[in-house]
Amino acid sequence: MWYDELHMTKLLEHAIEKIKGLPAEKQDDAAQMLINISEEDQSPYILTDEERVDVKAALKEIERGEFATEKEMTTLWKKCGL
């Protein structure tokens, strides 16, 4: 195939091999997702002032060892439907 000649990471090669086994409609969905990702703006994301404040606060929480408990995370995932 034409993409075999291109440089790909091992993970991408593995993903393509798995996708080959899917029905044509699913293959098209996967292909469209890859195209969308490749066409996204690749410029670095610039944090807003508010996001910068949030990140600094989160880093300080990490330094203090303040992490969510397993129970808190389970509750959050359930709330998000995951």
C-alpha positions as CSV (number, residue, x, y, z in Angstrom):
1,M,0.0,0.0,0.0
2,W,1.1,3.6,-0.6
3,Y,1.4,4.4,3.1
4,D,3.8,1.5,3.8
5,E,6.5,3.6,2.1
6,L,5.9,6.6,4.4
7,H,7.6,7.0,7.8
8,M,5.2,6.1,10.5
9,T,5.5,5.4,14.2
10,K,5.0,1.9,15.3
11,L,1.8,2.9,17.1
12,L,0.4,4.4,14.0
13,E,1.4,1.3,12.0
14,H,-0.4,-0.9,14.6
15,A,-3.5,1.3,14.5
16,I,-3.7,1.1,10.7
17,E,-3.3,-2.7,10.8
18,K,-6.2,-2.9,13.3
19,I,-8.4,-0.5,11.2
20,K,-7.9,-2.6,8.1
21,G,-9.9,-5.3,9.8
22,L,-12.9,-3.0,10.4
23,P,-16.0,-2.7,8.1
24,A,-15.6,-0.2,5.3
25,E,-17.8,2.4,7.0
26,K,-15.7,2.2,10.2
27,Q,-12.5,2.5,8.1
28,D,-13.8,5.6,6.5
29,D,-14.7,7.1,10.0
30,A,-11.2,6.4,11.2
31,A,-9.7,7.9,8.0
32,Q,-11.7,11.0,8.4
33,M,-10.6,11.4,12.0
34,L,-7.0,11.1,10.9
35,I,-7.5,13.7,8.2
36,N,-9.2,16.1,10.6
37,I,-6.3,15.7,13.1
38,S,-3.7,16.3,10.4
39,E,-5.5,19.5,9.2
40,E,-5.9,21.0,12.7
41,D,-3.9,24.1,13.5
42,Q,-0.5,22.9,14.7
43,S,0.6,26.2,16.2
44,P,1.4,26.2,19.9
45,Y,-1.6,26.9,22.2
46,I,-1.3,30.2,24.0
47,L,-2.8,30.1,27.5
48,T,-5.1,32.9,28.6
49,D,-4.2,34.8,31.7
50,E,-7.0,32.9,33.5
51,E,-5.7,29.5,32.3
52,R,-2.2,30.5,33.4
53,V,-3.4,31.3,36.9
54,D,-5.3,27.9,37.0
55,V,-2.2,26.0,35.9
56,K,0.0,27.7,38.5
57,A,-2.6,26.9,41.2
58,A,-2.7,23.3,40.1
59,L,1.1,23.0,40.1
60,K,1.1,24.3,43.7
61,E,-1.5,21.7,44.7
62,I,0.7,19.0,43.2
63,E,3.7,20.3,45.1
64,R,1.7,20.0,48.3
65,G,0.6,16.5,47.4
66,E,-3.0,17.5,47.1
67,F,-4.6,14.9,44.8
68,A,-8.2,13.7,44.3
69,T,-9.0,10.5,46.1
70,E,-10.0,7.3,44.3
71,K,-13.6,7.8,45.5
72,E,-13.6,11.4,44.2
73,M,-12.4,10.3,40.8
74,T,-14.9,7.5,40.6
75,T,-17.7,10.0,41.4
76,L,-16.4,12.4,38.7
77,W,-16.2,9.7,36.1
78,K,-19.7,8.5,36.8
79,K,-20.9,12.1,36.6
80,C,-19.3,12.4,33.2
81,G,-20.9,9.2,32.1
82,L,-17.6,7.3,32.0
